[in-house]
């Protein structure tokens, strides 16, 4: 939702829901871990009346522990933490799980995917960033496709049921390659919100050959 019109945020959430999205991806940025500053728990709580879809919170903050419980209270269904933001990631994971909320771990483009290995038994989702986080509308980093393949291999070798999410510059130019590489969730912002009244068609085109049953 980073690419949405914030002055009309509730209606934008409704539009995405009616267009056939599976999840609502909400980027919470603190202006410190990443340069941009977005919104926090009060805004997310106010958006709950506009959609009952899964609220997927991508938490980009230097002190995420302080935001976890307020975000869950606001209606988060999953919260993804960055390996780069925490010295004790396991503590953050356990804090989220203790509230019955799903938990994810994100890795930036420059971060080695091996950083996720200690947490494979604990997480529901791994997020591969295909742009440097902090701003919407960036160009997709092509090397992300190979990184997705490597993370998929890590998940399979660990025999874990973990969603593999990709976020950043996702469009029909790369969605099928990402699906083929093993991605199960594609986060799309600028691509969808630039499609005017054709958002539902854009969502279908992103899914490509994914089984939609």
C-alpha positions, 0 to 999 in steps of 0.5 A: 500500500506504499504506492496508494493515495494516502489522502484516500487510504480507506478507499484505496484499501477497499479498491485493492480488496475488491480487485482480488488481492489476497493480502494487504501489505503495509509498510511501517517505516520509522524514518531511521532504519529506512529514510522514509516515514510512513504510518503506525498502529493508529492508522492501521487500526483505522483501516481495519473497517475497510477490509477483512483481508490478511494485514501483512505488516512489513516492519522497518524500524530500529526498535521494532520491539516497541511496535509489535504489540501495538501493531497486533492490537491494531489488527496485524495478521503477520509481522515481518522483521528485518534481520538487519534491524535486530541484535536479538531477532529470536526475541522479536520472533518469540514476542510476535508468536506469543500473541498468536500472530504469524511472523516473517523475516526479511533480508535486504538485497545486500544481506546474505540469505544464510542469515535466515538459517537460524530462524527456519524453525520459527518463522512462517514467511521469508521476505526477499527484498528485490529493492533497497527498502525505504521508497516505493517505485524503485526498479527491480534488482534482477539478481533477486531471482537467483536469490529467491531460488537459493532461499527456496532451496534453503526452505526445501532442504530444511523441510519447512512450510514457509511462504516465500515473499518478494517485495520491490519492483514486482511487475509482469516483467518479472512475476513469472520468473519469480514464481518459477524461482519459488516465490509464493507471495508477490508484493506489488505496489506501483504496478497495481496503483498505476493500472487505473481501473484495471487493477483486477486484471493486473492482479490476475496477470501477476499470478501468471501460472499460479494455481488460483483455486 
